[in-house]
């Protein structure tokens, strides 16, 4: 697998993932007791406006820090999936399991461009 480059702010992917995850967690926790707009995606699958906001925040931060990496999000449009490294973003996992490690993944081994 190719070496993962440093971010534009000279941080490792793990450092950025942890920082962004904590900030996204603050968004989710800060809105926990507030009214939410809920949309059904399937019979047992829903998404809230807060889920979308936190994912949009994560995607924007990752795109800023790693402009040459792809992004795959559950709630939003994906971009540059043919890149060598692709971030996989699912804040719903964080919300439901409250585990930092499941919020972000970095997949490697794509074809690159």
Buried (B, 14 or more C-beta within 10 A) or exposed (E): EEEBEBBEEEBEBEBBBBBBBEEBBEBBEEBEEEEBEEEEEEEEEEBBBBBBBBBBBBBEBBBEBBEEBBBBBBBBEBBBEEBBBBBBBBBBBBBEEEEBEBBBBBBBEBEEE
